[in-house]
């Protein structure tokens, strides 16, 4: 299973009532000499009814960040 699918499944992002349907894509990963791995994800939020405002996107993004931090116990940059 890809890291993108693992992230989406573990966080249950597309089944969260507070989030519109989203698309998660792993776009880069890097492992340093100490063995720590970094992942870079592209997240697209979608609404079929209207355009989302910057404020709505910012709130959604912070909600995803909080979920990632609390459920996966990772360092966010």
C-alpha positions in Angstrom: 0.0 0.0 0.0 1.3 3.4 -0.9 2.2 6.1 1.8 -0.7 8.2 0.3 -3.3 5.5 0.8 -1.9 4.8 4.3 -2.3 8.5 5.2 -5.8 8.7 3.8 -6.9 5.5 5.5 -5.3 6.1 8.9 -6.8 9.6 9.1 -10.1 8.7 7.4 -9.9 12.1 5.6 -12.5 11.5 3.0 -15.1 10.3 5.5 -14.9 13.3 7.8 -18.1 15.3 7.9 -16.1 18.5 8.5 -14.0 18.1 5.4 -15.2 18.3 1.8 -14.0 15.5 -0.5 -10.2 15.7 -0.8 -7.5 14.2 -2.9 -4.2 13.3 -1.2 -1.0 12.7 -3.3 2.5 12.0 -2.2 4.7 14.2 -4.3 8.1 13.7 -2.7 10.0 11.8 0.0 13.5 12.0 1.4 15.5 9.9 3.9 18.5 11.6 5.5 21.7 9.9 6.7 20.2 9.4 10.2 17.3 7.4 8.7 14.6 10.0 9.2 12.1 10.1 6.4 10.2 13.2 5.2 7.1 13.0 3.0 5.6 15.9 1.1 1.9 15.6 0.2 -0.3 17.7 -2.1 -3.8 17.9 -0.7 -6.7 19.2 -3.0 -10.0 20.2 -1.3 -13.1 20.1 -3.5 -16.6 21.3 -3.3 -19.1 20.5 -6.1 -21.4 23.3 -5.0 -19.1 26.3 -4.9 -15.6 27.7 -4.8 -14.1 27.4 -1.4 -12.7 30.6 0.2 -9.2 31.1 1.4 -10.4 31.2 5.0 -12.2 27.9 4.5 -9.2 26.3 3.0 -7.0 27.6 5.8 -9.3 26.1 8.4 -9.5 22.8 6.6 -5.7 22.7 6.3 -5.3 23.3 10.1 -7.8 20.6 10.8 -5.9 18.1 8.7 -2.6 19.2 10.3 -4.1 18.6 13.8 -5.4 15.2 12.7 -2.0 14.2 11.3 -0.2 15.3 14.4 -2.5 13.7 16.9 -3.2 10.4 15.1 0.2 9.8 13.5 2.5 11.4 16.1 4.7 13.0 13.4 6.6 16.3 13.2 5.0 18.8 10.9 7.0 21.5 9.2 
